[in-house]
């Protein structure tokens, strides 16, 4: 894996732990994490332009 891919995984795992700590269930976490990844990718694309 590339460094950016590993960093993305680390960020998502950290966010998942945060959501677990907030008592969110699996479905809620999955939805929130998908939105988080999309936001990160959008931010990354804008930064590359």
Biopython code that builds the backbone (N, CA, C, O; Angstrom):
import numpy as np
from Bio.PDB.StructureBuilder import StructureBuilder

atoms = [
    (1, "UNK", "N", (0.837, -1.184, 0.000)),
    (1, "UNK", "CA", (0.000, 0.000, 0.000)),
    (1, "UNK", "C", (0.881, 1.246, 0.000)),
    (1, "UNK", "O", (2.011, 1.245, 0.489)),
    (2, "UNK", "N", (0.323, 2.288, -0.561)),
    (2, "UNK", "CA", (1.062, 3.546, -0.591)),
    (2, "UNK", "C", (0.887, 4.293, 0.730)),
    (2, "UNK", "O", (-0.003, 3.979, 1.520)),
    (3, "UNK", "N", (1.732, 5.268, 0.955)),
    (3, "UNK", "CA", (1.649, 6.067, 2.184)),
    (3, "UNK", "C", (0.286, 6.767, 2.305)),
    (3, "UNK", "O", (-0.312, 6.724, 3.379)),
    (4, "UNK", "N", (-0.224, 7.407, 1.246)),
    (4, "UNK", "CA", (-1.547, 8.044, 1.364)),
    (4, "UNK", "C", (-2.670, 7.045, 1.698)),
    (4, "UNK", "O", (-3.593, 7.376, 2.442)),
    (5, "UNK", "N", (-2.589, 5.836, 1.151)),
    (5, "UNK", "CA", (-3.602, 4.816, 1.464)),
    (5, "UNK", "C", (-3.533, 4.417, 2.933)),
    (5, "UNK", "O", (-4.564, 4.259, 3.587)),
    (6, "UNK", "N", (-2.324, 4.255, 3.449)),
    (6, "UNK", "CA", (-2.157, 3.905, 4.859)),
    (6, "UNK", "C", (-2.648, 5.023, 5.772)),
    (6, "UNK", "O", (-3.244, 4.761, 6.817)),
    (7, "UNK", "N", (-2.399, 6.261, 5.379)),
    (7, "UNK", "CA", (-2.873, 7.400, 6.165)),
    (7, "UNK", "C", (-4.396, 7.462, 6.172)),
    (7, "UNK", "O", (-5.000, 7.772, 7.199)),
    (8, "UNK", "N", (-5.018, 7.170, 5.039)),
    (8, "UNK", "CA", (-6.477, 7.148, 4.969)),
    (8, "UNK", "C", (-7.039, 6.079, 5.900)),
    (8, "UNK", "O", (-8.005, 6.329, 6.623)),
    (9, "UNK", "N", (-6.446, 4.903, 5.886)),
    (9, "UNK", "CA", (-6.895, 3.824, 6.772)),
    (9, "UNK", "C", (-6.756, 4.241, 8.228)),
    (9, "UNK", "O", (-7.654, 3.995, 9.034)),
    (10, "UNK", "N", (-5.637, 4.871, 8.571)),
    (10, "UNK", "CA", (-5.423, 5.314, 9.940)),
    (10, "UNK", "C", (-6.492, 6.324, 10.367)),
    (10, "UNK", "O", (-7.030, 6.232, 11.470)),
    (11, "UNK", "N", (-6.799, 7.281, 9.496)),
    (11, "UNK", "CA", (-7.811, 8.282, 9.814)),
    (11, "UNK", "C", (-9.184, 7.646, 10.008)),
    (11, "UNK", "O", (-9.916, 8.005, 10.931)),
    (12, "UNK", "N", (-9.528, 6.706, 9.141)),
    (12, "UNK", "CA", (-10.832, 6.046, 9.228)),
    (12, "UNK", "C", (-10.915, 5.191, 10.496)),
    (12, "UNK", "O", (-11.946, 5.179, 11.170)),
    (13, "UNK", "N", (-9.841, 4.483, 10.820)),
    (13, "UNK", "CA", (-9.838, 3.673, 12.040)),
    (13, "UNK", "C", (-9.977, 4.555, 13.277)),
    (13, "UNK", "O", (-10.700, 4.205, 14.210)),
    (14, "UNK", "N", (-9.292, 5.690, 13.291)),
    (14, "UNK", "CA", (-9.412, 6.613, 14.422)),
    (14, "UNK", "C", (-10.838, 7.141, 14.553)),
    (14, "UNK", "O", (-11.371, 7.243, 15.657)),
    (15, "UNK", "N", (-11.442, 7.474, 13.430)),
    (15, "UNK", "CA", (-12.820, 7.976, 13.461)),
    (15, "UNK", "C", (-13.777, 6.891, 13.945)),
    (15, "UNK", "O", (-14.722, 7.174, 14.682)),
    (16, "UNK", "N", (-13.528, 5.643, 13.529)),
    (16, "UNK", "CA", (-14.368, 4.528, 13.955)),
    (16, "UNK", "C", (-14.292, 4.348, 15.472)),
    (16, "UNK", "O", (-15.316, 4.144, 16.125)),
    (17, "UNK", "N", (-13.095, 4.422, 16.027)),
    (17, "UNK", "CA", (-12.932, 4.295, 17.482)),
    (17, "UNK", "C", (-13.684, 5.417, 18.193)),
    (17, "UNK", "O", (-14.321, 5.183, 19.220)),
    (18, "UNK", "N", (-13.613, 6.620, 17.657)),
    (18, "UNK", "CA", (-14.340, 7.748, 18.232)),
    (18, "UNK", "C", (-15.845, 7.478, 18.234)),
    (18, "UNK", "O", (-16.522, 7.716, 19.234)),
    (19, "UNK", "N", (-16.358, 6.984, 17.116)),
    (19, "UNK", "CA", (-17.790, 6.696, 17.010)),
    (19, "UNK", "C", (-18.202, 5.564, 17.951)),
    (19, "UNK", "O", (-19.282, 5.611, 18.540)),
    (20, "UNK", "N", (-17.349, 4.550, 18.095)),
    (20, "UNK", "CA", (-17.627, 3.466, 19.042)),
    (20, "UNK", "C", (-17.704, 4.042, 20.453)),
    (20, "UNK", "O", (-18.592, 3.685, 21.227)),
    (21, "UNK", "N", (-16.773, 4.931, 20.785)),
    (21, "UNK", "CA", (-16.771, 5.570, 22.099)),
    (21, "UNK", "C", (-18.020, 6.395, 22.356)),
    (21, "UNK", "O", (-18.423, 6.581, 23.505)),
    (22, "UNK", "N", (-18.627, 6.886, 21.297)),
    (22, "UNK", "CA", (-19.867, 7.653, 21.416)),
    (22, "UNK", "C", (-21.091, 6.747, 21.481)),
    (22, "UNK", "O", (-22.220, 7.224, 21.598)),
    (23, "UNK", "N", (-20.860, 5.433, 21.403)),
    (23, "UNK", "CA", (-21.960, 4.481, 21.511)),
    (23, "UNK", "C", (-22.744, 4.270, 20.226)),
    (23, "UNK", "O", (-23.869, 3.773, 20.268)),
    (24, "UNK", "N", (-22.172, 4.638, 19.084)),
    (24, "UNK", "CA", (-22.877, 4.467, 17.807)),
    (24, "UNK", "C", (-22.893, 2.997, 17.400)),
    (24, "UNK", "O", (-21.914, 2.280, 17.606)),
    (25, "UNK", "N", (-24.003, 2.555, 16.822)),
    (25, "UNK", "CA", (-24.086, 1.165, 16.369)),
    (25, "UNK", "C", (-23.386, 1.013, 15.016)),
    (25, "UNK", "O", (-22.979, 1.996, 14.397)),
    (26, "UNK", "N", (-23.255, -0.235, 14.577)),
    (26, "UNK", "CA", (-22.501, -0.548, 13.355)),
    (26, "UNK", "C", (-23.045, 0.203, 12.143)),
    (26, "UNK", "O", (-22.278, 0.806, 11.394)),
    (27, "UNK", "N", (-24.357, 0.171, 11.947)),
    (27, "UNK", "CA", (-24.951, 0.801, 10.760)),
    (27, "UNK", "C", (-24.699, 2.308, 10.755)),
    (27, "UNK", "O", (-24.399, 2.887, 9.711)),
    (28, "UNK", "N", (-24.821, 2.931, 11.906)),
    (28, "UNK", "CA", (-24.585, 4.369, 12.013)),
    (28, "UNK", "C", (-23.124, 4.698, 11.750)),
    (28, "UNK", "O", (-22.810, 5.667, 11.059)),
    (29, "UNK", "N", (-22.230, 3.880, 12.309)),
    (29, "UNK", "CA", (-20.795, 4.094, 12.092)),
    (29, "UNK", "C", (-20.437, 3.913, 10.625)),
    (29, "UNK", "O", (-19.675, 4.700, 10.065)),
    (30, "UNK", "N", (-20.985, 2.881, 10.006)),
    (30, "UNK", "CA", (-20.683, 2.613, 8.596)),
    (30, "UNK", "C", (-21.097, 3.799, 7.730)),
    (30, "UNK", "O", (-20.348, 4.223, 6.850)),
    (31, "UNK", "N", (-22.274, 4.324, 7.978)),
    (31, "UNK", "CA", (-22.761, 5.467, 7.208)),
    (31, "UNK", "C", (-21.876, 6.692, 7.447)),
    (31, "UNK", "O", (-21.511, 7.393, 6.503)),
    (32, "UNK", "N", (-21.537, 6.943, 8.701)),
    (32, "UNK", "CA", (-20.702, 8.097, 9.031)),
    (32, "UNK", "C", (-19.301, 7.958, 8.433)),
    (32, "UNK", "O", (-18.731, 8.934, 7.946)),
    (33, "UNK", "N", (-18.753, 6.751, 8.472)),
    (33, "UNK", "CA", (-17.412, 6.534, 7.932)),
    (33, "UNK", "C", (-17.387, 6.676, 6.414)),
    (33, "UNK", "O", (-16.421, 7.196, 5.857)),
    (34, "UNK", "N", (-18.433, 6.221, 5.747)),
    (34, "UNK", "CA", (-18.513, 6.402, 4.290)),
    (34, "UNK", "C", (-18.548, 7.884, 3.931)),
    (34, "UNK", "O", (-17.878, 8.314, 2.992)),
    (35, "UNK", "N", (-19.326, 8.661, 4.675)),
    (35, "UNK", "CA", (-19.392, 10.104, 4.433)),
    (35, "UNK", "C", (-18.038, 10.756, 4.715)),
    (35, "UNK", "O", (-17.618, 11.660, 3.992)),
    (36, "UNK", "N", (-17.358, 10.297, 5.766)),
    (36, "UNK", "CA", (-16.046, 10.826, 6.129)),
    (36, "UNK", "C", (-15.023, 10.562, 5.023)),
    (36, "UNK", "O", (-14.257, 11.454, 4.659)),
    (37, "UNK", "N", (-15.011, 9.348, 4.492)),
    (37, "UNK", "CA", (-14.077, 9.005, 3.417)),
    (37, "UNK", "C", (-14.367, 9.849, 2.176)),
    (37, "UNK", "O", (-13.439, 10.333, 1.527)),
    (38, "UNK", "N", (-15.631, 10.025, 1.845)),
    (38, "UNK", "CA", (-15.980, 10.856, 0.683)),
    (38, "UNK", "C", (-15.495, 12.286, 0.876)),
    (38, "UNK", "O", (-14.986, 12.904, -0.059)),
    (39, "UNK", "N", (-15.653, 12.815, 2.095)),
    (39, "UNK", "CA", (-15.191, 14.175, 2.381)),
    (39, "UNK", "C", (-13.673, 14.268, 2.260)),
    (39, "UNK", "O", (-13.151, 15.243, 1.720)),
    (40, "UNK", "N", (-12.969, 13.265, 2.757)),
    (40, "UNK", "CA", (-11.509, 13.260, 2.646)),
    (40, "UNK", "C", (-11.066, 13.194, 1.191)),
    (40, "UNK", "O", (-10.128, 13.885, 0.794)),
    (41, "UNK", "N", (-11.731, 12.373, 0.402)),
    (41, "UNK", "CA", (-11.371, 12.250, -1.015)),
    (41, "UNK", "C", (-11.650, 13.543, -1.768)),
    (41, "UNK", "O", (-10.856, 13.955, -2.613)),
    (42, "UNK", "N", (-12.767, 14.181, -1.467)),
    (42, "UNK", "CA", (-13.103, 15.456, -2.098)),
    (42, "UNK", "C", (-12.054, 16.498, -1.740)),
    (42, "UNK", "O", (-11.591, 17.249, -2.598)),
    (43, "UNK", "N", (-11.684, 16.537, -0.464)),
    (43, "UNK", "CA", (-10.658, 17.475, -0.009)),
    (43, "UNK", "C", (-9.329, 17.190, -0.710)),
    (43, "UNK", "O", (-8.627, 18.118, -1.113)),
    (44, "UNK", "N", (-8.988, 15.918, -0.855)),
    (44, "UNK", "CA", (-7.738, 15.523, -1.502)),
    (44, "UNK", "C", (-7.743, 15.942, -2.974)),
    (44, "UNK", "O", (-6.738, 16.437, -3.485)),
    (45, "UNK", "N", (-8.870, 15.745, -3.650)),
    (45, "UNK", "CA", (-8.964, 16.122, -5.063)),
    (45, "UNK", "C", (-8.839, 17.630, -5.240)),
    (45, "UNK", "O", (-8.191, 18.100, -6.175)),
    (46, "UNK", "N", (-9.456, 18.379, -4.346)),
    (46, "UNK", "CA", (-9.366, 19.839, -4.434)),
    (46, "UNK", "C", (-7.946, 20.315, -4.178)),
    (46, "UNK", "O", (-7.489, 21.285, -4.782)),
    (47, "UNK", "N", (-7.250, 19.626, -3.277)),
    (47, "UNK", "CA", (-5.867, 19.991, -2.985)),
    (47, "UNK", "C", (-4.927, 19.682, -4.130)),
    (47, "UNK", "O", (-3.896, 20.336, -4.286)),
    (48, "UNK", "N", (-5.276, 18.686, -4.935)),
    (48, "UNK", "CA", (-4.421, 18.280, -6.053)),
    (48, "UNK", "C", (-4.619, 19.165, -7.276)),
    (48, "UNK", "O", (-3.783, 19.173, -8.180)),
    (49, "UNK", "N", (-5.716, 19.907, -7.309)),
    (49, "UNK", "CA", (-6.031, 20.724, -8.488)),
    (49, "UNK", "C", (-5.220, 21.989, -8.545)),
    (49, "UNK", "O", (-5.373, 22.779, -9.477)),
]
sb = StructureBuilder()
sb.init_structure("model")
sb.init_model(0)
sb.init_chain("A")
sb.init_seg("    ")
for serial, (resi, resn, name, xyz) in enumerate(atoms, 1):
    if name == "N":
        sb.init_residue(resn, " ", resi, " ")
    sb.init_atom(name, np.array(xyz, "f"), 0.0, 1.0, " ", f" {name:<3s}", serial, name[0])
structure = sb.get_structure()
